[in-house]
Amino acid sequence: MALVKLAAVGVLGFVGYKFVRLFMAGPDGYAHTAPEVRDAGPDAMRDTPKRGWDQVDQASDESFPASDPPANY
């Protein structure tokens, strides 16, 4: 009887896993949990910066979204 209960729990777990995978699947069939992140720097930006890009801007862009400020400010 315990073996039947264990098998039932296993089947329910597998069905739940497949449901979550299907629910979270993107267009390519894989689950994506993190958003896509762009590379740091002005070359990877959608719009070019309106002013010059200096070392502080680069460090700040590389550290985003970290809570600590860049070390070379």
MODELLER restraints for C-alpha pairs under 7 A, 6 or more apart:
rsr = mdl.restraints
at = mdl.atoms
rsr.add(forms.Gaussian(group=physical.xy_distance, feature=features.Distance(at['CA:21:A'], at['CA:31:A']), mean=6.27, stdev=0.5))
rsr.add(forms.Gaussian(group=physical.xy_distance, feature=features.Distance(at['CA:24:A'], at['CA:31:A']), mean=5.17, stdev=0.5))
rsr.add(forms.Gaussian(group=physical.xy_distance, feature=features.Distance(at['CA:25:A'], at['CA:31:A']), mean=4.23, stdev=0.5))
rsr.add(forms.Gaussian(group=physical.xy_distance, feature=features.Distance(at['CA:25:A'], at['CA:32:A']), mean=6.84, stdev=0.5))
rsr.add(forms.Gaussian(group=physical.xy_distance, feature=features.Distance(at['CA:26:A'], at['CA:32:A']), mean=6.65, stdev=0.5))
rsr.add(forms.Gaussian(group=physical.xy_distance, feature=features.Distance(at['CA:38:A'], at['CA:44:A']), mean=6.60, stdev=0.5))
rsr.add(forms.Gaussian(group=physical.xy_distance, feature=features.Distance(at['CA:40:A'], at['CA:61:A']), mean=5.73, stdev=0.5))
rsr.add(forms.Gaussian(group=physical.xy_distance, feature=features.Distance(at['CA:40:A'], at['CA:62:A']), mean=5.28, stdev=0.5))
rsr.add(forms.Gaussian(group=physical.xy_distance, feature=features.Distance(at['CA:41:A'], at['CA:58:A']), mean=5.98, stdev=0.5))
rsr.add(forms.Gaussian(group=physical.xy_distance, feature=features.Distance(at['CA:41:A'], at['CA:61:A']), mean=6.66, stdev=0.5))
rsr.add(forms.Gaussian(group=physical.xy_distance, feature=features.Distance(at['CA:42:A'], at['CA:48:A']), mean=6.48, stdev=0.5))
rsr.add(forms.Gaussian(group=physical.xy_distance, feature=features.Distance(at['CA:42:A'], at['CA:49:A']), mean=6.85, stdev=0.5))
rsr.add(forms.Gaussian(group=physical.xy_distance, feature=features.Distance(at['CA:56:A'], at['CA:72:A']), mean=6.85, stdev=0.5))
rsr.add(forms.Gaussian(group=physical.xy_distance, feature=features.Distance(at['CA:56:A'], at['CA:73:A']), mean=5.84, stdev=0.5))
rsr.add(forms.Gaussian(group=physical.xy_distance, feature=features.Distance(at['CA:59:A'], at['CA:70:A']), mean=5.73, stdev=0.5))
rsr.add(forms.Gaussian(group=physical.xy_distance, feature=features.Distance(at['CA:60:A'], at['CA:70:A']), mean=5.83, stdev=0.5))
rsr.add(forms.Gaussian(group=physical.xy_distance, feature=features.Distance(at['CA:63:A'], at['CA:70:A']), mean=6.48, stdev=0.5))
